[in-house]
Amino acid sequence: MDQFYTEDQRMVRDTARKLSDQVIAPAAAAIDRDDVFPRAVYETLAEQGLFGVALPEEAGGVGMDAMAACIVMEEIARGSGAVGNAFAIPVEAALFLNHHGGKETRKWIPGILEGKVIPATAVTEPDCGSDVAAMKTTARRDGDDYVIKGTKAWVTFGEVADVIMVFAKTDPEAGHRGISCVLVETDRPGVHRGKSETLLGMHGLAECMISFDEVRVPATNLIGPEHGAFKMAMENFNFSRLMMSSMALGMAQAAMEDAVTYANDRRQFGKPIFDFQAIQFMIADMSKDIAAARLLIHHAAKLYDAGHPIALEAAQAKLFTTDMAQVHISNALQIHGGNGYSREFRIERLFRDVRLSQIYEGTNQIQRMIIARQVQKAYA
């Protein structure tokens, strides 16, 4: 893809690749084993200015775009899917606050970009996932304040976050039209960090449940218009799905690199196993599908950067890339044989980490629904 990248895109790609090879990949096994938030790695990403890769210069970013963010994400996720996931959160938080925030909420952007303020987003609840309109958390207006009550689940960075963008009902009777987004500082009375699940993969992301017990915040902490957060969230999903697609792509790329290296080194029946057609066909399919996924993602990113709606293209990219990554990382593990089942080899961690990509930012069943509806509209 080099010949199609701008000089700035190649430069930021090289920066991310160097960090991935020299800092992230060497730390990945320990992050997975210890399941502790990798603050030093996180701060290194911030020091390189990567959290502001898609943010305009006037907002404190580096003035690039979604395409650059996708390129960086692929490189970071090559080193560690969990660190790629961690990279996405401040990138998306800064963009969200810049697009929708007021003076009192945008003031957090510099700290987020510097890695000194850790953000989180709280949407999902114990009984509410894809059905966002069913959330029960409320933000009741009381004079100059909002009073927040409810529980959020699966809050990535929940254990370490300084600020949380909480999606809550400001009009409980209005369904998705009654949802607002309020920024909550985690040192406020009534914010309680709950239990953290032991996850299959994606370790080190400090995920936990958060409860809000009559937490009082000023009304100026409202992000965007009151009752307007559902639309904001849906728009944000388009960008976040590009990021998650790129994360899965980076992990698939890493799996193919490991499979090719292993197949060339591993000898059976007097020759490298790469010489067996069964292995060659699996690797050929990896190469083909990874290339197709990259083109889908970059096509959608270019449309997004040009200001076009990308609900269809983002869903296509997310669905195709995460499904293909699941299949081909599994095949790469198969190429490793028994060694692929050992934690001594990176492929075992990739196999566990990639599974989440088909679930969050809208399950792949939801992506199929989005695609079908967009196709129906196009042919109506």
Phi, psi and omega per residue, in radians:
M1 nan -0.122 -3.028
D2 -0.875 -0.757 -3.039
Q3 -1.189 -0.254 3.128
F4 -1.736 -0.150 3.121
Y5 -1.482 2.614 3.003
T6 -1.323 2.931 3.116
E7 -1.047 -0.711 3.128
D8 -1.134 -0.682 3.129
Q9 -1.167 -0.692 3.086
R10 -1.125 -0.672 -3.118
M11 -1.136 -0.817 -3.121
V12 -1.237 -0.557 3.046
R13 -1.080 -0.788 -3.135
D14 -1.130 -0.671 3.096
T15 -1.080 -0.833 -3.131
A16 -1.143 -0.677 -3.142
R17 -1.137 -0.716 3.128
K18 -1.109 -0.783 3.100
L19 -1.086 -0.718 -3.122
S20 -1.095 -0.777 -3.087
D21 -1.303 -0.637 -2.991
Q22 -1.698 -0.454 -3.057
V23 -2.056 -0.877 -2.981
I24 -1.324 -0.931 -3.102
A25 -1.023 -0.750 3.114
P26 -1.110 -0.437 -3.118
A27 -1.617 -0.196 -2.938
A28 -1.086 -0.739 -3.104
A29 -1.133 -0.701 3.134
A30 -1.187 -0.678 3.089
I31 -1.052 -0.767 -3.141
D32 -1.155 -0.739 -3.089
R33 -1.213 -0.797 -3.034
D34 -1.463 -0.403 3.141
D35 0.931 0.797 3.121
V36 -2.124 2.423 -3.133
F37 -0.926 2.150 -3.067
P38 -1.434 1.266 -3.012
R39 -1.016 -0.710 -3.098
A40 -1.119 -0.750 3.111
V41 -1.144 -0.755 3.117
Y42 -1.008 -0.800 -3.124
E43 -1.185 -0.542 3.080
T44 -1.136 -0.717 3.073
L45 -1.052 -0.729 3.133
A46 -1.132 -0.730 -3.129
E47 -1.050 -0.514 3.129
Q48 -1.475 0.034 3.104
G49 1.340 0.253 -3.012
L50 -1.308 -0.411 3.138
F51 -1.199 -0.359 3.123
G52 -1.805 0.362 -3.022
V53 -1.065 -0.570 -3.093
A54 -1.845 0.136 -3.055
L55 -1.724 2.414 3.132
P56 -1.044 2.669 -3.134
E57 -1.069 -0.650 -3.111
E58 -1.158 -0.299 3.094
A59 -1.711 0.067 3.119
G60 1.770 -0.017 -3.137
G61 -1.532 -2.940 -3.114
V62 -1.700 -0.007 2.999
G63 1.335 0.451 3.083
M64 -1.717 -2.456 -2.953
D65 -2.688 -3.056 -3.137
A66 -1.106 -0.625 3.110
M67 -1.020 -0.794 3.130
A68 -1.124 -0.695 3.123
A69 -1.079 -0.692 3.111
C70 -1.148 -0.713 3.123
I71 -1.089 -0.795 3.140
V72 -1.124 -0.773 -3.134
M73 -1.028 -0.765 3.135
E74 -1.004 -0.771 -3.108
E75 -1.170 -0.746 -3.136
I76 -1.134 -0.769 -3.117
A77 -1.186 -0.407 2.999
R78 -1.006 -0.645 3.142
G79 -1.436 -0.659 3.128
S80 -2.876 2.156 3.076
G81 -1.110 -0.640 -3.138
A82 -1.139 -0.713 3.107
V83 -1.207 -0.600 3.031
G84 -1.054 -0.752 3.095
N85 -1.069 -0.739 3.120
A86 -1.128 -0.630 3.117
F87 -1.102 -0.670 -3.062
A88 -1.124 -0.583 -2.983
I89 -1.142 -0.909 3.104
P90 -1.184 -0.580 3.096
V91 -1.044 -0.856 -3.100
E92 -1.243 -0.638 -3.135
A93 -1.128 -0.775 3.139
A94 -1.106 -0.729 3.106
L95 -1.123 -0.750 -3.114
F96 -1.095 -0.788 3.134
L97 -1.172 -0.656 3.137
N98 -1.175 -0.670 -3.118
H99 -1.295 -0.666 -2.927
H100 -2.101 -0.279 -3.012
G101 -1.374 2.779 3.010
G102 -1.710 -2.983 -3.083
K103 -0.987 -0.746 -3.053
E104 -1.291 -0.366 3.121
T105 -1.748 -0.559 3.104
R106 -1.184 -0.318 -3.124
K107 -1.121 -0.287 3.138
W108 -1.422 -0.238 -3.044
I109 -1.034 -0.843 -3.135
P110 -0.974 -0.752 3.130
G111 -1.127 -0.636 3.094
I112 -1.126 -0.794 -3.128
L113 -1.118 -0.574 -3.133
E114 -1.445 -0.109 -3.121
G115 1.385 0.120 -3.118
K116 -1.539 -0.430 3.070
V117 -1.994 2.099 -3.114
I118 -1.711 2.095 -3.121
P119 -1.664 2.808 2.996
A120 -2.547 2.814 3.083
T121 -2.181 2.333 -3.102
A122 -2.112 1.852 3.114
V123 -2.086 -0.973 -3.048
T124 -1.136 2.555 3.094
E125 -2.207 2.900 -3.118
P126 -0.926 -0.585 -3.113
D127 -1.995 0.298 -3.045
C128 -2.566 1.994 3.114
G129 -2.089 -1.653 3.135
S130 -1.128 -0.494 3.134
D131 -1.493 1.320 -3.054
V132 -1.050 -0.619 -3.093
A133 -1.114 -0.266 -3.108
A134 -1.535 0.052 -3.106
M135 -1.032 2.605 -3.086
K136 -1.907 -0.276 3.126
T137 -1.078 2.359 -3.097
T138 -2.082 2.644 3.002
A139 -2.203 1.718 -3.055
R140 -1.586 2.236 3.110
R141 -1.284 2.269 3.112
D142 -2.429 1.622 -3.087
G143 1.160 -2.131 -3.136
D144 -1.609 0.204 -3.091
D145 -2.181 2.862 2.834
Y146 -1.922 2.477 3.082
V147 -2.006 2.045 -2.983
I148 -1.815 2.317 3.137
K149 -2.458 2.280 3.113
G150 2.636 -3.083 -3.104
T151 -2.307 2.365 3.091
K152 -2.030 2.500 -3.110
A153 -1.997 2.786 3.057
W154 0.957 0.758 3.132
V155 -1.457 1.804 3.098
T156 -1.159 2.327 -3.019
F157 1.273 0.128 -3.078
G158 -0.963 -0.631 -3.101
E159 -1.241 -0.403 -3.029
V160 -2.123 -0.051 -3.032
A161 -1.138 2.487 3.027
D162 -1.622 -0.583 3.106
V163 -2.383 2.521 3.129
I164 -2.225 2.263 3.026
M165 -1.541 1.843 -2.999
V166 -1.736 2.189 3.046
F167 -1.621 2.167 -3.042
A168 -2.567 2.811 3.129
K169 -1.426 2.055 2.970
T170 -1.669 -0.241 3.004
D171 -2.409 1.553 -3.017
P172 -1.037 -0.359 -3.084
E173 -1.567 -0.096 -2.992
A174 -1.748 0.172 3.134
G175 1.071 -2.403 -3.099
H176 -1.210 -0.301 3.109
R177 -1.404 -0.018 3.141
G178 -1.984 0.351 -3.102
I179 -1.715 2.369 3.071
S180 -2.208 2.902 3.101
C181 -2.093 2.208 -3.095
V182 -2.222 2.313 3.095
L183 -1.438 2.259 -3.120
V184 -2.143 2.145 3.017
E185 -1.320 2.339 -2.992
T186 -1.321 -0.135 3.085
D187 -1.567 0.107 3.115
R188 -1.323 2.537 3.089
P189 -1.016 2.400 3.096
G190 1.730 -0.139 3.072
V191 -1.545 2.081 -3.085
H192 -2.164 2.185 3.087
R193 -1.527 2.163 -3.066
G194 -1.723 -2.666 -3.021
K195 -1.265 2.618 3.054
S196 -1.884 2.325 3.136
E197 -1.361 2.638 2.980
T198 -1.538 1.915 -2.968
L199 -1.612 2.740 3.071
L200 -1.069 -0.809 -3.124
G201 -2.574 -2.844 -3.122
M202 0.919 0.875 -3.114
H203 -1.351 2.755 3.074
G204 1.553 0.180 -3.071
L205 -1.722 0.166 3.006
A206 0.895 0.722 -3.111
E207 -1.336 2.469 3.052
C208 -2.810 3.021 3.019
M209 -1.529 2.494 3.122
I210 -2.206 2.296 3.047
S211 -1.991 2.543 -3.129
F212 -2.089 1.926 -3.066
D213 -1.854 1.550 -3.130
E214 0.943 0.860 -3.130
V215 -1.377 2.170 -3.081
R216 -1.751 2.184 3.085
V217 -2.317 2.652 3.126
P218 -1.161 2.612 -3.131
A219 -1.074 -0.397 3.098
T220 -1.198 -0.160 3.063
N221 -1.420 -0.027 3.074
L222 -1.135 2.341 3.105
I223 -1.848 2.060 -3.100
G224 1.329 -3.009 -3.110
P225 -1.298 2.609 3.042
E226 -1.082 2.421 -3.107
H227 1.227 0.136 -3.054
G228 -1.868 0.196 -2.991
A229 -1.319 -0.453 -3.130
F230 -1.092 -0.813 3.120
K231 -1.098 -0.717 3.108
M232 -1.059 -0.743 -3.126
A233 -1.132 -0.738 -3.133
M234 -1.109 -0.688 3.091
E235 -1.152 -0.701 -3.134
N236 -1.172 -0.548 3.128
F237 -1.019 -0.584 -3.129
N238 -1.049 -0.791 3.108
F239 -1.202 -0.787 -3.074
S240 -1.128 -0.539 3.098
R241 -1.213 -0.553 3.025
L242 -1.138 -0.698 3.136
M243 -1.156 -0.768 -3.133
M244 -1.190 -0.603 3.054
S245 -1.084 -0.766 -3.125
S246 -1.172 -0.582 3.074
M247 -1.110 -0.825 3.114
A248 -1.110 -0.647 3.107
L249 -1.076 -0.770 3.128
G250 -1.076 -0.697 3.121
M251 -1.193 -0.667 3.093
A252 -1.126 -0.702 3.099
Q253 -1.066 -0.764 3.113
A254 -1.082 -0.716 -3.137
A255 -1.113 -0.721 3.119
M256 -1.138 -0.736 3.115
E257 -1.040 -0.766 3.133
D258 -1.157 -0.681 -3.117
A259 -1.143 -0.754 3.140
V260 -1.128 -0.803 3.132
T261 -1.050 -0.826 -3.120
Y262 -1.116 -0.739 -3.099
A263 -1.160 -0.529 3.075
N264 -1.321 -0.566 -3.084
D265 -1.507 -0.612 -3.057
R266 -1.355 2.204 -3.114
R267 -1.991 2.349 3.037
Q268 -2.461 2.486 3.131
F269 0.964 0.591 3.001
G270 1.490 0.153 3.135
K271 -2.700 2.825 3.104
P272 -1.058 2.482 -3.114
I273 -1.172 -0.284 3.061
F274 -1.056 -0.444 -3.108
D275 -1.286 -0.196 3.113
F276 -1.469 2.349 -3.029
Q277 -1.082 -0.571 3.134
A278 -1.049 -0.694 3.106
I279 -1.245 -0.775 -3.121
Q280 -1.026 -0.712 -3.105
F281 -1.178 -0.683 3.103
M282 -1.097 -0.740 -3.124
I283 -1.234 -0.641 3.088
A284 -1.070 -0.727 3.117
D285 -1.169 -0.643 3.050
M286 -1.027 -0.882 -3.092
S287 -1.039 -0.771 -3.125
K288 -1.116 -0.824 -3.059
D289 -1.298 -0.589 3.069
I290 -1.122 -0.738 3.110
A291 -1.112 -0.720 3.132
A292 -1.131 -0.724 3.139
A293 -1.102 -0.753 -3.138
R294 -1.062 -0.708 3.126
L295 -1.179 -0.694 3.085
L296 -1.057 -0.798 -3.119
I297 -1.131 -0.832 -3.077
H298 -1.195 -0.586 3.049
H299 -1.075 -0.839 3.130
A300 -1.113 -0.690 3.141
A301 -1.126 -0.693 3.117
K302 -1.144 -0.698 3.076
L303 -1.094 -0.764 3.139
Y304 -1.056 -0.797 -3.125
D305 -1.167 -0.427 3.103
A306 -1.500 -0.014 3.084
G307 1.549 0.258 -3.125
H308 -1.591 2.637 3.027
P309 -1.167 2.448 -3.067
I310 -2.325 0.492 3.137
A311 -0.964 -0.774 3.139
L312 -1.181 -0.885 -3.039
E313 -1.165 -0.655 3.113
A314 -1.167 -0.711 3.108
A315 -1.157 -0.716 3.101
Q316 -1.073 -0.785 -3.117
A317 -1.117 -0.782 -3.109
K318 -1.148 -0.797 -3.121
L319 -1.093 -0.918 -3.068
F320 -1.132 -0.812 -3.019
T321 -1.189 -0.778 -3.102
T322 -1.237 -0.622 3.067
D323 -1.146 -0.782 -3.109
M324 -1.189 -0.616 3.130
A325 -1.120 -0.713 3.109
Q326 -1.053 -0.783 -3.113
V327 -1.160 -0.842 -2.996
H328 -1.388 -0.475 3.008
I329 -1.188 -0.648 3.044
S330 -1.089 -0.733 3.115
N331 -1.164 -0.640 3.105
A332 -1.124 -0.664 3.064
L333 -1.119 -0.686 3.127
Q334 -1.077 -0.684 3.116
I335 -1.080 -0.572 3.103
H336 -1.295 -0.198 -3.136
G337 1.082 -2.461 -3.133
G338 -1.055 -0.557 3.133
N339 -1.113 -0.491 3.136
G340 -1.152 -0.319 -3.139
Y341 -1.563 -0.009 -3.099
S342 -1.746 2.469 3.109
R343 -1.296 -0.014 3.023
E344 -1.276 -0.261 -3.106
F345 -2.000 2.427 -3.089
R346 -1.051 -0.519 -3.028
I347 -1.063 -0.531 3.121
E348 -1.116 -0.700 3.124
R349 -1.231 -0.704 3.095
L350 -1.042 -0.698 -3.133
F351 -1.064 -0.707 3.126
R352 -1.327 -0.718 -3.063
D353 -1.160 -0.704 -2.992
V354 -1.213 -0.361 -3.049
R355 -1.051 -0.585 -3.103
L356 -1.151 -0.461 -3.046
S357 -1.098 -0.399 3.121
Q358 -1.484 -0.080 -3.044
I359 -1.889 -0.861 -3.003
Y360 -1.593 3.020 -2.967
E361 0.996 0.587 -3.088
G362 1.660 2.003 3.140
T363 -1.022 2.837 -3.125
N364 -1.218 -0.330 2.996
Q365 -1.223 -0.688 3.059
I366 -1.112 -0.680 3.119
Q367 -1.069 -0.683 3.107
R368 -1.131 -0.661 3.090
M369 -1.119 -0.752 3.134
I370 -1.082 -0.807 -3.123
I371 -1.078 -0.805 -3.122
A372 -1.051 -0.738 -3.135
R373 -1.171 -0.671 3.116
Q374 -1.157 -0.686 3.100
V375 -1.151 -0.731 3.118
Q376 -1.045 -0.768 3.130
K377 -1.090 -0.712 -3.092
A378 -1.129 -0.519 -3.081
Y379 -1.813 0.071 -3.100
A380 -1.159 nan nan
